[in-house]
Amino acid sequence: MVASLELGPVEVSVALVDDSTMRELNRSYRGYDKPTDVLAFALREGEAFAPVDEEPLGDVIVSIPTARRQAAARRRSVLDEVTMLVAHGLLHLLGYDHATKAEEKVMTAKTRELEAAAVARHRSAASMTRSARKKVVRR
């Protein structure tokens, strides 16, 4: 995802947590006493889309139980849901938001682009792994 955004080398922390941890974080930092699917904590506020080479962007935190419920409701895999949530969180770290319809439209499109980039990279890696296994078997 980071490569598809052409950010260069950056650091992003991703934590996969349970609903009770997410609820506590959501209550502490946003004032909502309930779990949510993803939270993003940017280390650089107010510098949306500025170059960030070799700097930490921040933290993306995903609730796996919430992702599981959402995946079931959307009839998709948990991996697909978590991929979408990580993409969504990453975009928040870069300053994207969805407070207005226009912002939501842009963020949804960018999230889908990042999801597609992640899927393409996964398929490429899986193909390379299969190819390497075939070479070992043939010898």
Number of C-alpha atoms within 10 A of each C-alpha: 19 16 12 12 12 9 15 14 13 14 15 16 13 15 15 16 16 15 19 13 14 25 18 16 19 19 14 11 10 10 11 13 13 13 20 18 24 23 25 21 17 19 14 16 11 10 11 14 12 11 11 17 13 11 14 16 22 20 19 24 22 25 23 21 19 21 25 18 14 17 17 13 9 11 10 12 14 19 13 15 23 23 22 22 22 26 24 24 27 27 22 21 25 22 16 18 18 13 8 8 9 11 13 14 13 13 19 18 12 17 22 15 17 24 22 16 17 20 15 12 13 12 12 12 12 12 12 12 11 12 11 11 11 11 9 9 7 6 5
